[in-house]
Amino acid sequence: MSLWLVILLAGLLTFGTRLSFILLLDRLKIPAWFRRGLRFVPVAVLSAIILPELASRNTVLDLSLRNPQLYAGALAVLVAWRTRNVLLTIIVGMVALLIFQAVLGIV
Amino acid sequence: MNEPTLPTTPGREFWLGVRDEAPILLGVAPFGLIFGALAIDAHIAVPLAQAMSSIIFAGASQFIAAQMIGAGTSGVVILLVVFVVNLRHALYSASVAPHVRHLAPGWKFLLAYLLTDEAYAVTITHYNQEGDLAHKHWYFLGAGLTLWTTWQVSTAIGIFIGAQLPQAWPLGFVLPLTFIALVVPAIRDKAGVVAALTAALVSLLTFSFSFKTGLLVAAFLGILAGLLVEGRPK
């Protein structure tokens, strides 16, 4: 299979996944619990993306106290909670990571 | 985040979407840079590397696909992995579906193409706020196109500066930070807290699962936990 074909098909698969329920929901009668469950989609999916990113370094899980990403992440959660400011959360998180890396002597 | 007292127009909604997506770009642009550099590093031709960002348009799966192409993995395996990694978008699709139900098919196709993690997170927050649904798809379009443009441009820059990107810069960390900034304000009650904590905990337990399937398990259990805590509606 040529790489161009692979990329094209990969794009179609991704697009199809994104389109799936947008089209299906027109045709299906959706149960009430399903509709209520949708409210938790952003919170659940994004949380499941975030924590492994914070807790791993070089694709290895590192839950030790020497992982600077855990401190920076915790601080970012605090800033996001108190300020609801996206830009501030990112900046504080990045600065905190650089500081914690320096303190812990990690490059 | 917006001004609900003002009457909405398509133009106003569009620019609100652009404005609300703007801070997210700080997290997305470095990610695009890294992708461009990584694709060139994996000896992927320049037009193909750029096409991955415009045709697949899904960051995490592009990273994995680029690595697999570099390693000479077969096309069928690459397709399967991209499909599984991007399955979470089916959840996003279900989540926005009730809000875009009234739109013409052309709109549905366009918005589905733009349904990335970052555009979804911003748009669903807007949909969940009070206000007239009539023009909210313009907000979706504004947020989606802003992210799309940033992703294409940052990929192109990454392709050109390639290996000159300093390895020591922890640029990849901006992405989880961006998601933190989006998810924390979206947690509004006990059920939301439980959903988030359950998903986060399970995502660690399933860390060793291949191709982000752990993410799907964690998300489903998080949603389930949220539903259980919320209980039956009165």
Contacts between the chains, C-beta under 8 A, distances in Angstrom:
chain1	res1	chain2	res2	distance
A	1	B	74	7.6
A	1	B	75	3.4
A	1	B	76	7.2
A	3	B	44	7.6
A	3	B	48	5.9
A	3	B	69	6.4
A	3	B	75	7.7
A	4	B	48	6.7
A	4	B	51	7.5
A	5	B	75	7.1
A	6	B	65	8.0
A	6	B	69	7.8
A	6	B	75	4.2
A	6	B	78	5.5
A	6	B	79	6.5
A	7	B	48	6.5
A	7	B	51	5.7
A	7	B	52	5.6
A	7	B	55	5.5
A	7	B	56	6.5
A	7	B	65	7.8
A	8	B	55	6.2
A	9	B	75	7.9
A	9	B	79	5.6
A	10	B	55	7.4
A	10	B	56	5.1
A	10	B	61	7.4
A	10	B	65	6.4
A	10	B	78	6.8
A	10	B	79	5.7
A	10	B	82	4.3
A	10	B	83	7.8
A	11	B	55	3.5
A	11	B	56	4.8
A	11	B	57	7.3
A	13	B	79	6.5
A	13	B	82	6.3
A	13	B	83	4.8
A	13	B	86	7.2
A	14	B	56	5.5
A	14	B	57	7.1
A	14	B	58	5.3
A	14	B	61	6.9
A	14	B	82	6.6
A	14	B	83	7.8
A	14	B	86	4.8
A	14	B	89	6.9
A	15	B	112	6.5
A	15	B	113	5.9
A	17	B	83	7.2
A	17	B	86	5.4
A	17	B	87	6.3
A	17	B	89	4.7
A	17	B	90	5.1
A	17	B	93	7.0
A	18	B	86	8.0
A	18	B	89	4.6
A	18	B	90	7.8
A	18	B	92	7.0
A	18	B	93	5.5
A	18	B	112	4.4
A	18	B	113	7.0
A	18	B	115	4.3
A	19	B	93	6.6
A	19	B	108	7.0
A	19	B	109	6.7
A	19	B	112	3.8
A	20	B	90	5.2
A	20	B	93	5.1
A	20	B	94	7.9
A	21	B	90	6.3
A	21	B	93	4.0
A	21	B	94	3.8
A	21	B	97	4.7
A	22	B	93	5.2
A	22	B	96	6.7
A	22	B	97	4.9
A	22	B	100	6.0
A	22	B	108	5.2
A	22	B	111	7.4
A	22	B	112	5.4
A	23	B	108	6.7
A	24	B	97	7.6
A	25	B	94	7.0
A	25	B	97	3.9
A	25	B	98	6.8
A	25	B	101	6.6
A	26	B	101	6.5
A	33	B	227	6.6
A	34	B	94	7.7
A	35	B	98	7.3
A	36	B	227	6.2
A	36	B	230	7.0
A	36	B	233	7.2
A	37	B	223	5.0
A	37	B	224	7.7
A	37	B	226	7.5
A	37	B	227	5.4
A	38	B	94	5.9
A	38	B	95	4.7
A	38	B	98	7.6
A	39	B	128	8.0
A	39	B	226	7.4
A	40	B	191	7.3
A	40	B	192	7.0
A	40	B	195	4.3
A	40	B	222	6.5
A	40	B	223	4.4
A	40	B	226	3.8
A	40	B	227	7.0
A	41	B	91	4.9
A	41	B	92	6.8
A	41	B	94	7.2
A	41	B	95	4.4
A	41	B	124	7.7
A	41	B	219	7.5
A	41	B	223	6.6
A	42	B	95	7.0
A	42	B	120	7.1
A	42	B	121	5.8
A	42	B	124	5.3
A	42	B	125	7.7
A	42	B	182	7.7
A	42	B	183	6.8
A	42	B	186	5.7
A	43	B	183	5.9
A	43	B	186	5.7
A	43	B	187	5.8
A	43	B	192	5.4
A	43	B	195	5.1
A	43	B	196	4.9
A	43	B	199	7.4
A	43	B	222	7.2
A	43	B	226	7.4
A	44	B	195	5.0
A	44	B	196	6.9
A	44	B	198	7.6
A	44	B	199	4.1
A	44	B	218	7.4
A	44	B	219	4.6
A	44	B	220	7.8
A	44	B	222	3.2
A	44	B	223	4.9
A	44	B	226	6.8
A	45	B	88	5.3
A	45	B	91	6.0
A	45	B	92	7.6
A	45	B	117	8.0
A	45	B	199	7.3
A	45	B	215	7.3
A	45	B	219	4.6
A	45	B	222	7.9
A	46	B	117	7.5
A	46	B	121	6.4
A	46	B	179	4.8
A	46	B	182	6.4
A	46	B	183	4.1
A	46	B	186	8.0
A	47	B	183	6.0
A	47	B	195	7.6
A	47	B	196	4.3
A	47	B	197	7.5
A	47	B	199	4.3
A	47	B	200	4.5
A	47	B	203	7.2
A	47	B	218	7.8
A	47	B	222	6.5
A	48	B	199	4.3
A	48	B	200	6.6
A	48	B	202	7.1
A	48	B	203	4.0
A	48	B	214	7.8
A	48	B	215	4.8
A	48	B	218	3.7
A	48	B	219	5.0
A	48	B	222	6.5
A	49	B	117	7.4
A	49	B	176	7.3
A	49	B	179	5.8
A	49	B	203	7.7
A	49	B	215	6.4
A	50	B	176	4.9
A	50	B	179	4.9
A	50	B	180	5.9
A	50	B	183	6.8
A	50	B	200	7.0
A	51	B	200	4.1
A	51	B	201	7.9
A	51	B	203	5.2
A	51	B	204	5.9
A	52	B	203	5.2
A	52	B	204	6.6
A	52	B	207	5.5
A	52	B	214	7.6
A	52	B	215	7.8
A	53	B	173	7.9
A	53	B	175	6.9
A	53	B	176	3.8
A	53	B	179	8.0
A	54	B	176	5.7
A	55	B	204	6.1
A	55	B	207	7.7
A	56	B	207	7.1
A	61	B	204	7.3
A	61	B	207	5.3
A	63	B	204	7.7
A	69	B	173	6.6
A	69	B	176	8.0
A	72	B	173	7.3
A	72	B	177	7.9
A	73	B	176	6.6
A	73	B	177	7.6
A	73	B	180	6.7
A	76	B	177	5.3
A	76	B	180	4.8
A	76	B	181	7.2
A	77	B	180	5.7
A	77	B	184	5.8
A	80	B	180	5.4
A	80	B	181	4.9
A	80	B	183	8.0
A	80	B	184	3.7
A	80	B	185	6.4
A	81	B	184	5.1
A	81	B	185	7.6
A	84	B	184	7.8
A	84	B	185	4.4
A	85	B	23	8.0
A	85	B	181	7.6
A	86	B	23	3.8
A	86	B	24	6.3
A	86	B	178	7.2
A	86	B	181	4.1
A	86	B	182	7.0
A	87	B	23	4.3
A	87	B	26	6.5
A	89	B	177	6.3
A	89	B	180	6.2
A	89	B	181	3.7
A	89	B	184	7.9
A	90	B	23	7.3
A	90	B	26	5.3
A	90	B	27	5.8
A	90	B	174	5.9
A	90	B	177	4.7
A	90	B	178	6.1
A	90	B	181	6.2
A	93	B	173	7.2
A	93	B	174	7.8
A	93	B	177	3.9
A	93	B	180	7.1
A	94	B	170	7.8
A	94	B	173	6.6
A	94	B	174	6.4
A	94	B	177	6.7
A	97	B	170	5.8
A	97	B	173	5.5
A	98	B	170	7.5
A	101	B	170	7.3
A	107	B	168	6.1
